Amino acid sequence: MNQSGSRWQGDKAQGKDERLLKQGRKLFIKELGNQIKQMDELLVLIASSSPVQDLQDMYRIVHMLKGSAPMFQFARVGKIAEELVRIWEWTQALQPSVSLSEDFAPLVNESVNQTSLYLRHLRMEHDVSVIELEVDDQKEQGIVLNLGTRRRLLIIDDDDVLRSYLVRRLELDGYTVDEANNVSSAQLLLREHVYDLVTLDLMMYPQSGYELFDFLKDDPTLKWVPLIVLSGRDDLSDKVRCFHLGADDYVTKPFQYEELAARIYGIVKRTKNFEEMAFRDPLTAVFNRRYFDHQIQLELERVQRYPSSISLAFIDIDGFKKINDVYGHHIGDLVLQGLSHLLQTRMRSTDLVFRFGGEEFVVVMPGTDADGAAESVQSLLEIARSQPIVSDEGKNYWITFSAGISAWNAGLTIDEWILRADKTMYRAKQEGKDRVLVSEESCQSPALPDADTRGRYKLLVVDDDKILRAIVMSGLNHLNLLIEEAQDGEEAYHRLMEGDIDLCILDGIMPRMSGMELLERIKAEPPQTRPMCKVMMLSGRRKDENMERLQELGVSEYMTKPFSMVELEMNVKRLLGMEQPSAKVTS
């Protein structure tokens, strides 16, 4: 058999293995639900009468789970099963026909109590795994859920199991979710990110959740962030106190996830509606100047992190005062609505349209150089020339407009950028109106990367485990990233110092420089030579170990091994700002 034939046979075998594994994972999760139910029933029997056969049936179930879970890549379930095997190991020395004496009662009670806690963990793993498998099926069938703009949540709770469960469930519901297990960690995250909603556990150690209220409500940038309190106390005075302190909702533990998710959705949706009212021009429904001031800084920060072009068009309707004077302000308003509709429907979904006031509009075009922006706006002008902008009571109204285009350059302030486009628009007016001009400063466009790599994010996977590197790279390959790999800290350091990596997935423990040592070495470099990229750390250690130091060193996300590839992909897309599994927006 020739080489291509061997490769085909290998691919076919690999595809078959993947299908078998997927089928096995589905069957395992289905059986896990049955086993959890059996263990619940056994716990009731054991607590009441403690027959030896029931004790050994419990051991048999958890021992089987321990062996099968890792085979189907359910590492968390395997770890829980290991603990359950340890709890019930003592039953293997018992004879099935012998009754237990009273001396065994404390041991039985302790085993039952510990198992109840771990069964709670197993139920959460089962629920999340069911949803993860459904998401995988949807991706395979080409189904893309339209989740809209991702909203960012912060979950603050010192219950590691509940917090992890909520994070994973909410991420699968389409949110970007950060987590903190104490007040101080939450404060760091609140200073670093903008959140659409926070959930707060009241009973935490060493500081209670109450101590975060003052922090939130005293800060003018945080006081309006919606807050849901999660508490194990169903106490009226607690609820009243939290509402007086500024909480938006109060949910008592234990709760159904669906109820909490519905409350979060309702508050986030309502807040989004308020934002749209505040940030949209009431006449035309396009964004207003206030939103421009808020959003443009974020767009420029993205350009500075992931270099690409961005241009701005300043558009002014020709002879608008005459329209108002001759036909009245009613027609003038219809003309403004007609032009805003043209801009919104004919520009790309990634372009941002703003009304600056009067008859002036601004369009921000990410991933577009000055020539590309001029071409897009010129096509709009030709449409405006060829058809009426609005009709009223059988009469058509036509317009033209003048536009100035300015590309942003490093070192240019926002005000200078707008002024360039504004001056160019007035130059278009002076030259006869009804035209699109590019600012003189934008005529010399910087060279862009080659077309085959332009706009694609660069990802560096650093891990001494060759198999894990291969799994991560294979799992992210469909995102159209440029993926490189390094097998130790020293190799990664030299690659990162070249400065063109967008995201580094970094192992914590490695030969020739650990992940933390690598970050400390980079931080020690002079600012002008220090590479700027986001870092996601993968580690077998608990997340709260050295977390504050890692954040100081620039770690944006931390995942504990073993991890879910679904969670990993979500975090990669969030850190790279990828709304769709494509590459950077390009012109």
N, C-alpha and C positions, 0 to 999 in steps of 0.2 A: 504494500500500500504506500502511495506517495505521501509527501509531507502534508499537503493540503487535505488529503483524505483522512490522515491521522488527526489533524486539527479538528476537522468536522466531527469525527467520532468523539473526540474529547469534549467538544462543545455540547454535543448531543447528550453525552453521559452527565456532564455538569448540569445541563438543563433538567435532566431527569432527576438528579439528586436534589436540586432546588425545589422541584415540584413535590417530591416525596417529603422533603423537610417541611414545606408549607402545609401539606396535608396532615403531617404528623403534629405540627404545632396546633392546628385547629382541633384535632381530635384530643390532644393533651389538655387544652383549655376546657373543652367540653367535659372531659372526664374529671378535671380539677373541680369544676362546679359540683359534680356528684360526690366527689370525695370530701369536699368541705361540708356538704349536707350530712354525709355519713359520720364525720367527726363530731358535728354538732349533736347528732342523735346519741353517739357513744358517750359524749361528755355528760349528757343527762343521765344515762344509765349508770355510768361509773360513779357519778356524784351521789346517786341514791343507794346503790347496792354493791358496787365495786367487784363484779364477777371477774375472775382471772381471764376468762375468754375475751371479754370486752376490752380489758387492758391490753391484751396481746393483739387484738384486732386493730386497736389504735396504733400500736407500734408497727404492725404490718403495713398500714396505710401510709404512715409518715416515712417509713423506710423505703417504700416503693417510690414515693414522691422524690426522695433524696436522690435516688438513682436515675430516675427518668427525666427530671426537670432539666439538668444540664445538657442532656442529649438533644433536647429540642430548643436549646438556647434561652431557657428561662432561668437565668442565673439567680435572680432575686428569690424566686420560688424555691430553688435549690438550697439557698442559704437558710431560709426559714425552715425548710424540711430538716436540715442538719440540726438546727436547734431543737426541733420537736423530737428527733431521734434521740438526742442527748437527754431530753426530759423523760422519755419513756424507756430508756435502755434498761433500767432496773427490772422491768417486767419479764425480761428474757431468762431470769434465774428462777422464775416461778413455775410450778407444775400446774398444768391446766385443771387437774382434778382436785386441787387443794384449795380450800377457802382461805381468804385472807383474815389474819387476826387483827384485833384492834390496834396493834402496834404499827400497822401500815397506814392507818388513817391520816396522820400528818403528811406522809409522803404522797398519798393519793390526792389529798386536798391541794397540796402545793403544785402537783403536776397538772391538775385540772385548772387551777387559777392561771398558771403560766401558759397553758395551751389556749385558753380563752383569749389571751392577749395576742398570741401568734396567729390564731384563726382570724382575728380582725385584720392583721397584716395580709394574710392570704386572700381574704375577700377583696381587699383593695387591689392587690396584684391581679386577681382574676378579672375584676371589672375593667381595669386599665388595659389589660392584655386583649380582652375582647374588642375594645375600641381600636387598639393599635392594629389588630388583624383586619378589622373592617376598613381602616384607612389604607392599609396595604392593598386590599382588594380594589378599592376605589382608584388608587393610583394605577394599578395594573390594567384596569378597564378604561383608563383615560378620563376618569371623572375628576374634575377639579372643582372643589367646593368654593363658591364665591363668598368669601368671608368679609369682603370689603376691607377698609383700612384696619390694620391690626391695632388693637388697643392694648396698652401695657398695664399690667396689674402687679402689685406687690403683696405677697402673702407673708405675714409676720406671725409666727407660731413656734413655740419651743418643742412641740410634739413632732418629732422627726417624721414619724410614719404618716400622720395626718397631713403635714405640710407637703411632703413628697407626693402624696396621693393627689392633693388639690392642685399642685403645680402641673402634674402630668395630665390630669383630667382637663384642666382649663386650657392647657396648650393644645390638646387635641380638639378643643372647642374653638380654636382659632385665635386665642389670646397669646400675647407675649408675656411671660410670667417670670418675675424675679422672686427670690425668697430670702427671708432672714429669720434667724432663730432667737434673736434677742433685740432689745431696743437700740443698743449702740450700732449693731450691724445695719439695722433698718435706717437709722439716721444717715449713715454713710451712703446708702443706696438712694435715699430721698434727696440728698444733695447732688448726686451724680446723674440721676435720670428724672424724666418727667412721667408721672403716672396718671392714669385715668381713673384708678380706683385702688384703695388699700383695704385689705382685711386684717384685723388686729385681734389677737388673742389677749384677753385681759390678764389671765393668771400665768405669768411667766416669771422665770428666775434668771438673774438676781433682781432685775427691775420689772415691775408690773407694766402692763399695757397702758395703765393710766398715765404713766410718765411721758408717753409719746403724745398725748393730747396737746399739752402745752407747746411742745416742739412744733407740732403741725399748725396749730391755730395762731401762734405768735409770728410765724413766718408768712409774709404777704404772698409769697409764691406758692405756698403749700396750703393755705387756709381754706381754699375752695376745693381741694382734692376730696372726692367722695370717700367716706370711711364706713365700712361695715365691721361691727364688733362681733367676734365669735367668743362665746363664753360658756363654760360649764355650769354657771350659776343662773338658774331661772328665778332671779330675785328682782322684784319690782323696783326697789330702791336703786339697784345697780343699773337697770335699764333707764330709769329717769335721769340718773346722774350722767350716764353716757350721752343721752340725747341733749341734755343741757350743755355738755362739754363740746357738742358739735357732731356727734355720730349721725350718720344718715340712716342706719339700720342696725338692728340687734338680732343676732341669730343664736339660739341656744343649742349647745352640744348635748347629745349627739343629734345630728341633722341629716336629712336626705340630701345627697349632692344635687339632685335635680332642683330642689327648692332653692338652695344657695345659688346655683347657676342662674336660675330665673331672676332672683333678686339682683345679682350682679348685672345681668343683661339689661334689666329694666332701668337701673341707675345709670349705666354707661350710655344706653340709648338716649335717655332723657338729657344727660349732660352733653352728648353729642349734638342734640337738637338745639340746646342753649348756645353751644359754641357756634353752630351754623348761623343762628340768629345774630350773634355778636359779630361774626366775621364775614357776613355776606351783605352786599348792597341790597336794600329792600326793593328797589325798583327793578334791577336787572338780574338779581340772584347770583351774580358772579361775586368773587371775593372782593372785599373792600381794602382800603389803604391800611387799616389796622392789621388785617391778616397778612398783608404783604410785609409789613415791618416785622411780624412774628416769624413768618415762614422763610423769608429770603436768607436770613442768617443761617438757618438749618440747611438750606440748599447749598450755600457757599461752603459750609463746614464739610458737607458730603463731597463736594468737588475737591476740597483740599486734602481730604483723606484718600479719595480714589480719583486721581486727576483725570479730568475730562473737560470738554468745552461746555460753556453755558452762555446763553445770549438773552438779551432783553430788547423787546420792541415797545416803543412809545408811540401810541396811535391816537390821532386827533381827527374828529369828523370835520370835513371841510364845510364852511358856511353854516355851521349849526345855529348860530345866533339868528341868521336870516330865516331858518326853518321855524324857530320859535316865534319870530316877529310876524311872519307871513301867515303861518298855519296855526299858530297857537301852541302852548306848552303841552297840550294833550298829544299832538302829533310828535312833538319833540321827544316826549317820553316813549312813544311807540318806536321811534327811530332808534333810541338808545337800547330798547329791549331787542329790536331786530338785529342790531350790530352785535350785541352781547351773545345772542343766539347763534349768529354766524361764527363768532370766535369760538364758542364752546363746542359747536358741532363739527367744525372743520379742522380745529387744531388737534394734536395728539392728546391722548388721555394723560400723558405725563407732563404736558404743558400746563402752566398755571395762568389763569386769566383774572385780572383785577380791574376794577373801576377806580380811578384815582380821583374822580370828581368831575362834575360837568360832563363834557363830551370826551374826556381823556380816558384811555384804557392802556394798561400795561400787560404784556404777555411775557412770561419768563419761560424759556425753552431749554431745559437741561439736556446735556448731550448734543448740543447744536452749536456749530460755529457761526460767525456773522453771516457768511454767504448762504449757509443752509437756512438760517432764520429769515434772511431777506427773501429767499425763494419761497418759503412758506407764506410769509405775509403778502408777497406779491400775488400769489395765487388767490388769497382772500380778496385782495383789491380787485382782481379781474372778475371774481364772482359778484362783488358788489356793483361793479360797472354793468354786468350783464343781466341783472335781475333786480326787481324792486326790493328794497330792504324791509318794507312793510306795506300793507294795503289796509285802507280804512274806508268803509262805506263806499266801496267800489272804486276808490281812487288809489293809484299806486304812488309811492314815494321812493325816490332814488337818492343815493348818496355816493360820494367818494370820500376817501380819507388820505391823510398824509401820515407817514410813519418814519421813525428813526430807529436804526438798529445799532446796538452796542454789545460787543462781546466782553465778558469780564476777563481781566488779567490780574495775575497775582500782584498784590500791593495796592490794588484799586479799592477805595472805600465804596460802600453802597451808595452814598450820596453822589460821589463822583461818577459812578456808573450810570445812575439815573440821569444825571445832568448831561452826560455825553449823548444819551439817547434823546433827551428832551431837546438839546441844541440841534441835533441832527434832524429831528422832526420839524423844528422851526425853519431850518435851512430848506427842507422839502417844501414848506409853505411858500417861502420866498422865491423858490425856483418855479412856482406855478401850481403848487398843490397836486393832489391826485398822483402821488408817487411814493416810492419806498427808497430811502437812502441809507447807506451804511456809514457809521462814523469813521472819520479819517483814521483814528487811532486803531480801529478794528480791521483795517484793510490788510494789514500784515498778520495773517493768522499763524500761530505756532504749528510746527509739524506735528502730526498725529502718529501714533504707533501703526505698524503694519495692520492691514485689514483683518488678517487671520487671528490676531491676538487682541485687537483693539476692543476695549470695553469688557474683557473677560477678567474676572477676579483671580488673583493668584493665592493659592492655598498651600501652606507648608505643613505636612504631617510629620511630627517628630516623635518617635517611639523606638525603643530598642527591641520591641517584639515585632518581628517581621510579619507574622500572621495578622496581628492586630492592625499594623499599618495597611496591609493589603485589604482587610475587611473595611476599614474606614474609607480608603481610597475608592474601593469598589462601590461602597454604599453611597458615596457622594458623586460618583462619576457622571450621573445623569444630569447634574446641575450645570453642566457646561463650564466647569471651572478649569483653570490651569493648575493642576495638582502636582506638587513636588514632594519628596520625602527625604528625611534625614534619620539616621539610625542612632545618633547620640547627641549630647548637648554641644560638644565641640563643633561637630559638623553643622549643626543648626545655627550656632552663633555666627559662623562665617557666612552662611547663606542669608541670615537675617540682616547682617550688617551691609549687605548690598542694597537694602532699602526698598525693594519693590514688591514685598509680600503684603497682601491685604489682611490675611488672617493666618495665625499660627495655631494649630492644634498640638498642644505640648504635653508630653508625658511628665509626670512629677518626678519619678525615680528612674534615673538612667545612668549608665557608665559615662565616664569622661565628662562630668558636669551634669548635675540634676537640673530639673526644670527651674527651681527657685534660684539656683546658682547662676543659671543662664540669664534669667531676668535681672538679677542683681548686677551681673557683669555688664549687661546692656545699659542699665540705669546709670552705671558709673561712667559711661562714655560721655564726652562733651555733647551738649544739646544739639549742636549743629550736625553731628555725625550719628546721632542716635536714631535708629530706624523707628518709624511710626507705623505700627500695625496692631490690630486687635489680637488678643490672646485668649484661647480657650484651653483650660488645663484639664487633663484627664488623669485621675489618680485613684489608687486603691485606698487612700486615707480618707478619713471622715472630712466632710466639707468644712466643718467649723475650725479645723486645725490650721493655724496660721492664716486664716482667711483675711484678716485685716492687713497683714503684711503683703499678701498676694495682691490685694486690691491696690495697695500703694505701688506695687511693681507693675501694675497695668493689666492684671488678669480681669477680663470682662465677664467670663463665664467659667464655672467649675462643675465638672461632672465626675461622679464617683464610679469607678469600675466595679462590677460590670454595668454597662449602660445600654439604653435602648437606642437603636439606630434611628428610630423615628424622632426621639428627643434630640439626638445629635444633629440630624438634618434640620429640624426646626430652629435649633440654636445657631447653626451656621447661617441659615437664611436670614435670621433676625440680626445677627451681628454684621452681616454684609449688606443689610438693607434690601434684600431681594424679595420683592412682592410676588414675583413669579419665578419658577425654576429656570430662568434664562440668565443672561449675563447683564453687565451694566448697560444702562440706557445709552445708546450711541446715536449719532446722527445718520 
